[in-house]
Amino acid sequence: MVNKERLLDNFIKYVKMDTRSSHENAETPSSKGQFELAKVVIDDLKQAGLKDIILTKDCCLYGTIPGSIKSSTKIPTVGFVAHFDTTPDVPGENVQPNIINNYQGEKITFTKNSELFLDPAEEINLKKCIGNTIITSDGTTLLGADDKAGISALVELAHYFDDHNDQPHGDIKIGIMPDEEIGVGSEKFNLKEFGADVIYTLDGSFVGDIDIESFNGFKAKVTVQGNAAFPGYGKNIYLSSSRIISEFVSEMPDELWPENCSDRQDIFWADEIKGGVGSSEMIIFLRSFDLSGIENQVKILHKIKDDLLKKYPKAKINIEVSEMYKNYKNELDKDRRVVDYAIEAMKKIGITPNSQYVRGGSDACHFCFSGVLSTNLFIGMQRMHSFKEWVSLEVVEKSAETAISISKVWAEKSMI
């Protein structure tokens, strides 16, 4: 259904471009590499026949596959969205993809990092990829399948309908955003300008996965004021904020840290800790499927604060909590077509759907609460945000085929 050789060539071309986003840059996009990739992708989309392509100053790309059906019946416009950036948490410069053809179940080693390997005994989904083309990095960088696999699939979606304009479908929108990994991309993505009635983000895991529930995501900014003084004469004066903030972290209950949690358990973790004697700050990320879990975590943080102020009465500690995204399950339940049509579309092409909750968030959360129902679909990425990131080319291929099938199902259902 798609051109597998072209899919691979485009994917390799995209992952070799450094598009890591940056927490340190307040501009959007936060890295110039994202604009550079956008220009390359635009050329590929033009060759695929995409129309009305727009690239905004914030590096949001919008384009249209015109519908093939001439009818007075309203066919919903279906949108598919990916993102340009890769995580800033792992090196992403000079990515050297390693391609394993016809994988036969052996351990996979990394060419420039002898300490790393992928063991099918531990990688459940790797065992399902016998005979596939597996792609990794050389072990010194991430791969970038998150989300350049999604971009590659979108290009194939455009090519398919350009080559098969007799296939029934309504208008299809293709969108790619910047800075998803640092949580600001969807804020810049103009849903009105994009023009989709429903959206599927291509930013999920293994074949068949449909994310129908997510964490609620909040963050707490903790600031501590101490008192700087010359250490040699610091008795009763010197008060280290960095010491206090480190004690704050040590008091966070072990049972809520990510390394100790799974399934539907809540988590929180400290990140971005910085400062010195006089002042320090950190971000704590809070995650729970239920808002009551977030409330409980906030209570824990305030209890730690109160205890530390008793120990260090001259210190000042402030906690500022803000929302990042919410669990979108209840929004999807308002109109089950978004999920049901995706399930039907997968079954039509021989894929077993796997409706699941995801221990994270996605842009689908933001879109749902901004008035456009959305869910997240598989793209195949595994071990994302790590040196061990890998992807099966055949799973990326199936993701593109799923997007094609979804577009047809929405048209078919609307014509009944």
C-alpha positions, 0 to 999 in steps of 0.5 A, spaced: 500 500 500 505 504 501 512 505 498 517 501 503 523 503 500 521 511 500 519 510 507 526 507 509 529 513 505 525 518 508 526 516 515 533 515 515 534 522 512 530 525 517 533 522 523 540 524 521 538 531 522 539 534 529 532 537 531 532 536 539 528 541 542 531 545 548 528 547 555 533 553 555 530 557 549 523 560 550 523 561 542 518 557 538 521 553 535 527 552 540 532 549 535 534 551 528 534 544 526 526 543 526 526 549 521 531 545 517 527 539 517 521 542 516 524 545 509 526 538 507 519 535 509 515 540 505 519 538 499 517 531 500 510 533 501 510 537 495 512 531 491 507 527 494 502 532 491 500 535 498 496 542 497 496 549 500 502 547 504 503 553 510 509 553 514 508 558 520 513 563 523 513 558 529 514 552 525 507 549 524 506 545 518 499 545 515 497 542 508 491 538 505 490 532 501 483 534 497 477 530 498 476 525 492 468 525 493 463 530 490 457 530 494 453 534 498 454 530 504 458 533 509 464 528 510 468 530 516 475 532 515 480 528 518 487 530 520 493 527 522 499 530 526 506 528 528 512 533 531 519 535 528 523 535 535 526 530 538 527 529 546 533 534 549 534 529 554 539 524 550 544 526 545 541 527 538 547 530 533 550 526 528 545 520 528 548 514 525 542 509 523 544 502 524 539 497 519 538 490 521 535 487 515 531 480 516 531 480 523 532 473 526 531 474 533 538 475 535 541 480 540 542 486 537 548 490 539 550 497 538 556 499 533 559 504 537 557 502 544 559 495 546 555 496 553 549 496 550 544 491 547 537 489 545 535 482 548 529 479 545 528 476 552 527 482 555 524 486 549 517 483 548 515 487 542 522 485 539 520 478 539 514 480 534 519 482 529 522 476 526 523 477 519 522 485 519 527 491 518 530 493 525 533 500 525 537 503 531 542 508 532 550 506 533 548 507 541 551 514 542 545 518 540 538 517 540 535 514 534 529 519 533 523 515 531 519 519 536 517 522 532 520 522 525 517 515 524 510 519 524 513 524 519 515 519 514 508 515 515 505 522 513 509 523 507 507 516 505 499 518 506 500 523 502 503 519 496 498 514 497 492 518 495 496 522 490 497 516 486 490 513 488 485 519 487 480 514 485 479 512 492 474 515 496 476 520 502 474 527 504 479 532 505 485 530 509 489 535 513 497 533 515 500 537 520 507 537 523 508 541 530 515 543 533 517 542 540 512 537 542 517 534 547 518 540 551 510 541 552 509 547 548 508 545 541 500 544 541 500 551 544 502 554 537 498 549 533 492 553 530 487 548 530 482 553 526 487 554 521 489 547 521 481 545 519 480 538 521 474 536 525 478 530 528 485 529 529 489 522 530 496 524 532 502 519 530 506 518 536 504 512 539 508 505 540 507 498 538 503 496 532 495 496 533 496 501 539 490 506 540 491 510 546 484 512 549 486 514 556 492 518 559 495 521 565 493 528 568 499 531 568 501 537 572 508 540 574 510 544 581 515 549 581 519 549 588 523 555 590 527 555 596 530 562 599 536 561 603 541 566 606 548 567 603 554 569 607 562 568 608 562 560 610 568 562 614 564 566 619 557 563 617 555 561 624 547 562 625 547 566 618 549 561 613 543 558 610 544 553 604 538 553 599 541 547 595 541 543 602 534 544 603 532 543 596 536 536 596 532 534 603 526 536 599 527 531 594 530 526 599 523 526 603 519 525 596 516 518 598 520 512 594 513 509 592 511 514 588 518 515 584 517 512 576 522 506 578 518 503 583 511 504 579 507 501 573 500 499 571 495 505 573 500 507 579 501 515 580 508 517 579 512 524 581 519 526 580 524 531 581 527 534 575 531 541 573 534 542 579 538 548 579 541 554 584 546 555 589 547 557 597 542 563 596 536 561 592 535 554 588 529 551 584 526 545 581 521 542 577 517 536 580 512 533 575 506 530 577 502 524 574 496 520 575 490 518 572 485 521 577 485 528 579 484 526 586 491 523 585 494 529 583 491 532 589 494 527 594 501 529 591 500 536 592 498 535 599 505 531 600 509 536 597 506 541 602 507 537 608 514 536 606 515 544 605 512 545 612 516 540 615 522 543 612 520 550 615 520 547 622 527 545 621 529 551 617 525 557 620 529 562 616 528 559 609 523 561 605 519 555 600 514 556 595 510 551 591 507 553 585 502 548 581 500 548 574 496 544 569 500 541 563 494 536 560 489 532 563 486 525 562 482 525 555 478 519 556 472 523 558 472 527 552 473 521 547 467 518 550 463 524 548 463 521 541 466 514 540 467 515 532 474 517 533 476 511 537 471 506 533 473 508 526 480 507 528 479 500 530 475 498 524 480 501 520 485 497 523 481 490 522 480 492 515 487 491 514 489 485 518 491 489 524 489 487 531 487 493 535 489 494 542 486 500 546 490 502 552 491 507 557 498 510 556 502 512 562 504 519 559 500 524 555 500 527 548 498 532 544 491 529 543 490 531 550 491 538 548 487 537 542 481 534 545 480 540 551 481 545 545 475 542 542 477 537 537 477 530 539 483 526 538 487 520 540 494 517 539 496 512 534 502 507 534 508 509 530 512 503 532 517 507 536 520 503 542 525 505 548 524 512 546 528 517 549 534 513 550 540 510 547 536 504 545 531 507 541 529 502 536 523 501 530 521 496 526 520 499 519 514 494 517 510 497 523 511 504 521 509 502 514 503 499 518 502 506 521 501 509 514 497 504 512 492 505 518 492 512 517 490 511 509 484 506 512 482 511 517 481 516 512 477 511 508 472 509 513 470 516 515 468 517 508 465 510 508 461 512 514 459 519 512 456 516 505 451 511 509 
